[in-house]
Amino acid sequence: MGIWLAIFYNELRYYRRNWLLLGGIACTPLYLLWGFLQFMNDGIEVASYIMATGYLILACLLIGYIFGIMSIDDERKSKMDQYLLALPGDRFRITAKLCAWFFFCLVYLLFCNLIIFLFISFAKSDFVYNYGEIFLYIVCYWGTALFGAYVIGMTVSLISSTRWIQIVVGIIVWFLSTTFISGWVKGYEIPEFVKTGLNWFVRTEREMNVMLNEFTGILISSFIISKHVSFILFTLCLLFLVVAVKNPRYYSTGSRIKYLSAGFIILLCFFLVLPHSFSVLDKTLASSYVNLRINEDRPFYEQSIVTEKQFNQELIANRYDIRLKHKGETIDYEATIDLETTSEKEPDAYVFTLYHGFEVLKATINDEVVNWSQNGDELIVQKPSSKTSPIQLRIQVSGQGGAKSLVTDNSFYLAEDFPWYPIPGKQTIAFVSPYFFEPQYISTMLPQAAEFNVEVLSSPRQAVFSNLSEIKNHKFEGKAHGLMLASSNLLKSYIDENEIVAPPDLPDQLDVSIRKMRETVDQLANWLDVEPAHIPQKIMLAPSYSTWKQDIIQLMPETIIFNSETVFRQQSRLYNVEVIFYSYYWKNKLTGQQYQEKMRDSILLSELIGEQYGGYSSLLKDFSDQYTEFNEQDSLYVNANRIIEWMGTATQDEIQRLIKVVYHNLLENEIHDDVWEKSMKEVSGNGTAHTATNK
């Protein structure tokens, strides 16, 4: 042990005398301070600042590799390597070097964490309460880059003392370890397993929009941790095997067997950890969880036909007891549903709506196992052989909720108006519009409020939030038309009368936007000649699957759901008059079928409202210009052309009255093919239409 410690301390003294290492340490706080001042002056939140410091990873890769080379080469150049090999305890030399460098990495990472923590505290950021995520990020990315590159450098130096070979290998390793390789492999047709392997080798963030999300924060998950652990195991395995087979005449047989055995043990550990290092993003090479789920949902809902909601009035859900676990990128839960039938004749089967991303594993009614089938978003449960009164359905379910109810490895958001649990009746969840890439999700909730009792059994790193009342840690209950559960980098705060659940630092920025949003809601009610919409005092941020106007704000019975990407990047859109129109005065007034049928009219009406009251440059002119023989059958372009011509002779008062008339006609009349023409005639008075209406 004394020999090992002597080698260990000698390595530390070598670090202390090295100007390159000391210079790197001295430059670190200066770089972090410069970045802190730059980003704080620009008003960018802390998570973005941490991700931007990722350039230090590139420096860590370079310094680690150079020191790994120097660790072996300096002894070789001074002719000390053969003397050291002849000394007692030389078999400890490699492990002592590794431990000395590991100790240096540990001290350096603690030093960096302390500096960043002080900067964040000085900025009075709420991220100090969730600093564990930042600590893990620095350890995983900076630490493994610094230590792993050192091990690779030692290995390369043991294999070859030729300088140009070391330089070429270093450039290749550095290139493969950076995000450049992620962008490069996308442009070439190479086998998927090669792409996956190259992405695994990357030490920096693969893509910024993957690693940093407005809702989930910095992506530090079990997959990420396993990926970095497997990388360290891989480099150590290579080093030990090379030490065992390189220059065997200098090592005793016993020492070589020990290094060889250690190498194979580490190799076994590597293969055990490696399968857990690939998330669904790595396997599919998707740019983000949201994009992956949208690309899965779009082809599915392209085939769907929106029909009127078919709530099974003969089957009512009175109570849900749900026990839920968040496991990796899936949600597992067991739900016990108390059902009531109002029909004297018992149905042959019970029909529910359940998102197709969830798979039913087992179903029982009154403790009797029953058959079931899933066809898309439809779940059919066969009735048991025994008499069923009352009806208690218990099901075990596993899966993920698509883009609307996003589940990642480090977070989940299960939407209140989405059937991630069975809802009685057959309903259409979403449809694909020719005007938007993202599926248009339809609010799907229970027709009558039910009692909910929910417990999250797993232990997520972050707190769990719900639209229900929390009775104890991760336990919720209450009566509602739908259930929302969320766990991510979120904090609850209060501003005036509003309760806000949002990522750190955001609530204080939302104060002005919320006040302006309320003013716009009242103003628009006056412009549309309706009662002002109810504005809940609970506000929640949800993962962004779309930034179109109709998806920025979702109005729930007791909660307002804000689009997280909009809040981060374009808060002014929260009080955009077109966004307010969709959120408070349109989507919640229609059924799913009506919303789809009147989508063209709502697009035109929102653009007209934005141009008239918001002072925005609308798309009406663009739609009108596209009115050609190729789309003359599309009422969007036909009516846009008609509106533009009509507005050429109309007064401001007539345009404002047209907005009111069209809005009320769309809500009150089922027939809407000629709503614009009829409304123009109504505004003109005495049945006299403007020129455009006579076409």
Secondary structure as UniProt FT lines:
FT   HELIX           2..16
FT   HELIX           19..41
FT   TURN            42..43
FT   HELIX           46..52
FT   TURN            53..54
FT   HELIX           55..77
FT   TURN            78..79
FT   HELIX           81..86
FT   TURN            88..89
FT   HELIX           90..92
FT   HELIX           93..122
FT   TURN            123..124
FT   HELIX           126..130
FT   HELIX           131..137
FT   HELIX           138..143
FT   HELIX           144..159
FT   HELIX           163..176
FT   HELIX           180..186
FT   HELIX           192..201
FT   HELIX           208..211
FT   STRAND          212..213
FT   TURN            214..216
FT   STRAND          217..218
FT   HELIX           222..245
FT   HELIX           248..250
FT   HELIX           253..273
FT   HELIX           274..277
FT   HELIX           280..284
FT   HELIX           289..302
FT   TURN            313..314
FT   STRAND          315..327
FT   TURN            328..329
FT   STRAND          330..341
FT   STRAND          349..353
FT   TURN            356..357
FT   STRAND          358..365
FT   TURN            366..367
FT   STRAND          368..369
FT   STRAND          372..375
FT   TURN            376..377
FT   STRAND          378..382
FT   STRAND          391..399
FT   TURN            402..404
FT   STRAND          412..414
FT   TURN            416..417
FT   STRAND          423..424
FT   STRAND          430..431
FT   TURN            434..435
FT   STRAND          440..441
FT   STRAND          450..456
FT   STRAND          464..466
FT   STRAND          469..472
FT   TURN            473..474
FT   STRAND          475..480
FT   STRAND          485..487
FT   STRAND          491..495
FT   TURN            496..497
FT   STRAND          498..502
FT   TURN            504..505
FT   HELIX           506..528
FT   STRAND          538..542
FT   HELIX           549..551
FT   STRAND          553..555
FT   STRAND          559..563
FT   HELIX           564..569
FT   HELIX           571..575
FT   HELIX           577..585
FT   HELIX           587..589
FT   HELIX           592..597
FT   HELIX           599..609
FT   HELIX           610..614
FT   HELIX           620..625
FT   TURN            629..630
FT   TURN            632..633
FT   HELIX           635..647
FT   TURN            648..649
FT   HELIX           652..668
FT   TURN            673..674
FT   HELIX           675..684
FT   TURN            686..687
FT   HELIX           691..694
//
